[in-house]
Amino acid sequence: MRLAGIRAGDIVRVHDGLPYLAEVVGQDGARVRVAPITGPRGIRAVTSREIVDHWRKARSRGPGSAA
C-alpha cells in the first residue's frame, strides 16, 4: 500500500504477524506510526507492506462549505 494518502487520524488494518486495527498518529520517513485500537500493544512504526487496508478520517471542507 502507498503511504502518500495516509494521514494522522486515519484508521489502518495492520498485519505484522497478527492482524489488528490502528489509528495513525504520524509518519516517520518510510514508516507510519500507529496506535493499536485494541490489544496491549503500544505505539509502533509499521511499513507500507504491513498495512493491508486504509480508511480516511472525514475532514471538513473548510469555512463556508455546504453540509
C-alpha distance (Angstrom), angle and dihedral (degrees) to the residues before:
residue distance angle dihedral
M1 . . .
R2 3.79 . .
L3 3.79 117.5 .
A4 3.83 96.0 -153.2
G5 3.83 95.7 94.6
I6 3.79 97.6 39.5
R7 3.82 115.1 103.9
A8 3.79 138.1 171.5
G9 3.81 111.2 -72.5
D10 3.81 95.1 31.6
I11 3.80 120.9 122.3
V12 3.81 120.7 -125.5
R13 3.79 135.1 -176.8
V14 3.79 108.4 -132.1
H15 3.80 125.9 -163.1
D16 3.79 111.8 -172.2
G17 3.78 96.4 146.0
L18 3.81 94.2 -50.3
P19 3.83 119.6 45.6
Y20 3.82 118.1 -127.0
L21 3.80 141.9 154.2
A22 3.79 119.2 -111.5
E23 3.78 141.1 176.0
V24 3.80 117.4 -123.2
V25 3.81 111.6 -120.3
G26 3.81 98.8 176.2
Q27 3.79 148.1 -46.4
D28 3.77 128.3 -89.5
G29 3.81 108.2 -169.1
A30 3.80 108.8 -73.8
R31 3.82 91.5 -3.6
V32 3.79 134.6 73.8
R33 3.81 120.6 -138.0
V34 3.81 111.0 -135.7
A35 3.80 136.5 -177.5
P36 3.81 111.6 -148.0
I37 3.81 113.7 -124.5
T38 3.79 93.3 -148.1
G39 3.75 132.6 24.6
P40 3.79 135.6 42.2
R41 3.81 96.8 -75.6
G42 3.79 121.3 117.8
I43 3.80 130.1 -144.3
R44 3.79 110.6 -50.0
A45 3.80 140.2 169.5
V46 3.80 118.9 -113.0
T47 3.80 132.8 -174.8
S48 3.79 128.2 -125.7
R49 3.82 89.6 -102.7
E50 3.80 90.7 60.9
I51 3.83 93.9 52.6
V52 3.79 109.0 85.6
D53 3.83 101.2 169.5
H54 3.81 138.3 16.4
W55 3.80 136.1 -160.0
R56 3.80 119.5 -170.3
K57 3.77 121.1 -134.6
A58 3.81 111.3 -118.2
R59 3.78 108.1 -107.0
S60 3.78 127.6 -163.1
R61 3.79 118.2 -108.6
G62 3.76 92.5 -133.2
P63 3.80 136.2 -103.3
G64 3.76 116.8 -24.5
S65 3.80 95.7 16.3
A66 3.78 119.8 142.6
A67 3.80 115.4 -108.2
